[in-house]
Amino acid sequence: MKKYCLSDKEKLGKILEATGISRSELARRLEVSYKTVYRWLDKGIVPHPSQSNDIDQLFKEYVNLRDVVLDLHKKFKDPLKILKTDRKTKEKFFLDMTYHSNAIEGNRMTIKETEKAFEGKNVRGKELFEILEAVNHKNALDFLLDNVRPNFRIDQNYILKLHSIVMYNFNNKLPGKYRTGYVNLTNTEKALPSTQDVPLRMGKLIKGINNYGKDPIKKIAHDHYEFEAIHPFFDGNGRVGRLIMATQLLSKGFAPAIIRIDDRYKYYMALSKADFGDYKNIVQMVCDSIIKGYEFLMQ
């Protein structure tokens, strides 16, 4: 897979452009020699995979990924149409999105085991609830693709329906209903709204959720943070929040954001920073995940 749909040379060029640093300073930050950077930029030498990863990390740190996403948005044909008409791509997307979204929440199933669950096969050594989580998430993605269309408008019924599918057969989690009690979270220091405030906060979020303004990526990232900060359900908030984000992106012609299990802690950190008003990381995280969505569709 071609990371960021950009070569390492292109990423190095964008780092230099964004930071204004010299090649010598770039070499220092990458912990390589000036001669190595010269070879990469001027002689067509391809970096070692480990060096490529270092370039990738520096690229994400210094380059505004929104510009990359907007460029892909202009160049790439409609991702929603691909997912609706290409059965193999849709099935692979359902598997990838389900595996990663559930793994972020602690599901122990491998991607192969998730595929078995989709096929109705026996998955040895895994709890019934883990299998159910996989099947439910796939069904929620089916519902999403059946409904989303260009400029689709999300409402409360849509969100509650997503939750009812994700939490199907988890009756103690109140599928399709807002929480009626307190939830203890370990990944945030910020207090959750009270049960009385949840419908009010959700009403406010939904009222503006379809208004994207001039910077839809930033708006979608902020909406995702706000949904997770409200934490309106007893369980399934992460999965439903990421499905809402995919709905928003597809409705506006972008690839769906695929947040991978490898990025779980970066994702939590980005949400935590937004608790204190710093949204830069969550916007970059969402952009990074949209680019991964484009990469997926380009496979």
C-alpha positions in Angstrom: 0.0 0.0 0.0 1.3 3.5 -0.9 1.4 5.5 2.3 -0.4 8.8 2.0 -0.5 8.4 -1.8 2.8 10.3 -1.7 6.4 9.1 -2.1 9.0 9.6 0.6 10.6 12.2 -1.6 7.3 14.1 -1.9 6.9 14.0 1.8 10.4 15.2 2.5 9.7 18.1 0.1 6.5 19.0 1.9 8.3 18.9 5.3 10.9 21.3 4.0 8.2 23.6 2.6 6.1 23.5 5.8 8.9 24.1 8.2 11.4 26.2 6.3 14.3 24.2 7.8 17.5 23.4 5.9 18.4 20.0 4.6 21.0 19.7 7.3 18.4 20.3 10.0 16.1 17.8 8.3 18.9 15.2 8.4 19.5 16.0 12.1 15.8 15.4 12.9 15.8 12.2 11.0 19.1 11.1 12.6 20.7 10.5 9.2 23.6 12.2 7.4 23.2 15.2 5.1 24.5 12.9 2.2 21.6 10.5 2.9 19.0 13.2 2.6 20.7 14.5 -0.6 20.5 11.0 -2.1 16.8 10.7 -1.2 15.9 14.1 -2.7 18.3 14.3 -5.7 19.4 10.9 -6.7 16.1 8.9 -6.4 17.4 6.6 -3.7 14.5 5.0 -1.8 14.8 5.1 2.0 14.9 1.9 4.1 11.5 0.9 5.5 12.5 2.0 9.0 13.7 5.4 7.6 10.5 5.7 5.6 8.5 5.3 8.8 10.6 8.1 10.4 9.9 10.3 7.4 6.2 9.4 7.7 6.1 10.4 11.4 7.9 13.7 10.8 5.5 14.4 7.9 2.4 13.9 10.2 4.0 16.1 12.8 4.8 19.1 10.6 2.5 19.0 7.6 -1.1 20.1 7.7 -2.8 16.8 6.6 -6.0 18.7 5.6 -4.2 19.9 2.5 -3.4 16.3 1.5 -7.0 15.2 2.2 -8.4 18.1 0.1 -6.1 17.3 -2.7 -7.2 13.6 -2.7 -10.8 14.8 -2.5 -10.3 16.7 -5.8 -8.5 13.9 -7.6 -10.3 10.8 -6.3 -13.7 9.6 -7.7 -16.5 9.4 -5.3 -15.7 6.9 -2.5 -19.4 6.4 -1.7 -20.1 5.2 -5.2 -17.3 2.7 -5.1 -18.5 1.3 -1.8 -22.1 1.1 -3.1 -21.2 -0.6 -6.4 -18.1 -2.6 -5.9 -19.0 -5.6 -3.8 -15.5 -6.9 -3.1 -14.3 -3.4 -2.0 -17.3 -3.1 0.2 -16.8 -6.5 1.8 -13.1 -5.7 2.5 -14.0 -2.3 3.9 -16.6 -3.9 6.2 -14.0 -6.4 7.5 -11.3 -3.8 7.9 -13.4 -1.2 9.6 -15.1 -3.7 11.9 -11.9 -5.4 13.0 -10.1 -2.1 13.8 -13.1 -0.3 15.5 -13.9 -3.3 17.7 -10.2 -3.9 18.5 -9.9 -0.3 19.7 -12.6 -1.2 22.2 -10.9 -4.3 23.5 -12.3 -7.0 21.2 -9.6 -9.8 21.0 -10.6 -11.3 17.6 -8.1 -11.3 14.8 -9.1 -10.1 11.3 -9.4 -13.7 10.2 -11.6 -14.6 13.1 -13.7 -11.5 12.3 -14.1 -12.8 8.8 -15.2 -16.2 10.1 -17.8 -14.5 12.3 -19.1 -12.6 9.2 -19.5 -16.0 7.4 -21.4 -17.5 10.4 -18.6 -20.0 11.1 -17.5 -21.2 14.5 -14.7 -19.0 16.1 -12.9 -21.1 18.6 -11.5 -19.6 21.8 -13.5 -16.4 21.7 -16.4 -15.2 23.8 -19.9 -15.1 22.3 -20.1 -11.3 22.9 -16.9 -10.8 20.8 -18.5 -12.6 17.9 -21.7 -10.7 18.3 -19.8 -7.4 18.3 -18.3 -8.3 14.9 -21.6 -9.3 13.4 -23.4 -6.3 14.8 -20.8 -3.9 13.5 -21.1 -5.4 10.0 -24.9 -5.0 10.2 -24.5 -1.4 11.2 -22.2 -0.7 8.2 -24.8 -2.3 6.0 -27.4 0.1 7.5 -25.0 3.0 7.0 -24.4 2.2 3.3 -28.1 1.6 2.6 -28.9 5.1 3.9 -26.0 7.4 3.3 -26.1 9.5 0.1 -24.5 12.8 -1.0 -25.4 15.5 1.5 -27.3 13.0 3.7 -28.7 14.6 6.8 -28.0 12.9 10.1 -30.8 13.0 12.7 -31.4 11.6 16.2 -33.3 8.5 14.8 -30.3 7.6 12.6 -27.9 7.8 15.5 -30.1 5.8 17.8 -30.7 3.2 15.1 -26.9 2.8 14.6 -26.6 2.2 18.3 -29.4 -0.3 18.4 -27.7 -2.3 15.7 -24.2 -2.1 17.3 -25.6 -3.2 20.7 -28.1 -5.7 19.4 -28.6 -8.5 22.0 -26.7 -6.4 24.7 -30.0 -5.6 26.4 -28.4 -4.4 29.6 -26.7 -1.6 27.6 -30.0 -0.2 26.4 -29.7 -0.5 22.7 -31.0 2.5 20.9 -31.4 4.6 24.0 -29.4 7.2 25.8 -27.7 6.1 29.1 -29.7 6.5 32.3 -26.8 6.3 34.6 -23.1 7.2 35.2 -20.3 5.7 33.1 -16.8 5.4 34.5 -14.1 6.2 31.8 -10.4 5.5 32.2 -9.2 7.4 29.1 -10.3 10.9 30.1 -10.0 13.3 33.1 -13.0 15.3 32.0 -16.3 14.6 33.8 -19.1 13.3 31.6 -22.4 15.1 31.4 -25.1 14.0 33.7 -27.9 11.7 32.4 -30.2 14.8 32.4 -27.8 16.7 30.3 -27.2 14.0 27.7 -30.4 14.6 25.6 -29.8 18.4 25.7 -26.1 18.1 24.6 -27.0 15.6 21.9 -29.8 17.8 20.7 -27.4 20.7 20.4 -24.8 18.5 18.6 -27.4 17.1 16.1 -28.8 20.6 15.4 -25.5 21.6 13.9 -24.1 18.2 12.8 -25.1 18.7 9.1 -23.7 22.2 8.8 -20.1 21.8 7.6 -19.1 25.4 6.8 -15.9 26.1 4.8 -13.8 23.5 6.6 -15.7 20.2 6.7 -12.8 18.2 7.9 -12.2 20.4 10.9 -16.0 20.4 11.6 -16.3 16.6 11.4 -13.3 16.1 13.7 -14.8 18.5 16.2 -18.2 16.7 16.0 -16.5 13.4 16.6 -14.8 14.8 19.7 -18.0 16.3 21.0 -19.9 13.0 20.6 -17.3 11.1 22.5 -17.2 13.8 25.2 -21.0 13.5 25.7 -20.7 9.7 25.7 -24.4 9.4 25.3 -24.7 5.6 25.7 -23.8 3.0 28.3 -21.6 1.3 25.7 -20.8 1.4 22.0 -19.9 5.1 22.0 -16.6 4.7 20.2 -18.0 2.4 17.5 -21.1 4.6 16.9 -19.0 7.8 16.9 -16.7 6.4 14.3 -19.7 5.2 12.2 -21.2 8.7 12.4 -17.9 10.2 11.3 -17.8 7.7 8.3 -21.4 8.8 7.5 -20.5 12.5 7.5 -17.3 12.0 5.4 -19.0 9.8 2.8 -22.0 12.2 2.5 -19.5 15.0 1.7 -17.6 13.0 -0.9 -14.6 12.0 1.3 -13.2 8.5 2.0 -14.3 7.1 5.4 -11.8 7.5 8.2 -10.2 4.2 9.2 -8.7 4.6 12.7 -6.5 1.5 13.2 -5.7 -0.4 16.4 -2.0 0.5 16.0 -3.1 4.2 16.4 -5.3 3.6 19.5 -3.2 5.5 22.0 -2.6 8.4 19.6 -6.3 8.5 19.1 -7.0 8.6 22.9 -4.3 11.2 23.3 -5.8 13.4 20.6 -9.2 13.2 22.3 -7.7 14.0 25.7 -6.0 17.1 24.3 -9.3 18.3 22.9 -10.7 18.1 26.5 -8.4 21.1 27.2 -9.3 23.0 24.0 -6.4 21.8 21.8 -8.1 20.3 18.7 -5.0 20.2 16.5 -4.2 16.5 17.2 -7.8 15.2 16.7 -8.0 17.1 13.3 -4.6 15.6 12.3 -5.7 12.2 13.5 -9.0 12.3 11.5 -7.1 13.5 8.4 -4.5 10.7 8.9 -7.4 8.2 9.1 -9.2 9.6 6.0 -5.9 9.2 4.1 -5.8 5.6 5.2 -9.4 5.3 3.9 -8.2 6.6 0.5 -5.2 4.2 0.6 -7.7 1.4 1.3 -9.9 2.2 -1.7 -6.8 2.5 -3.9 -5.6 -1.1 -3.2 
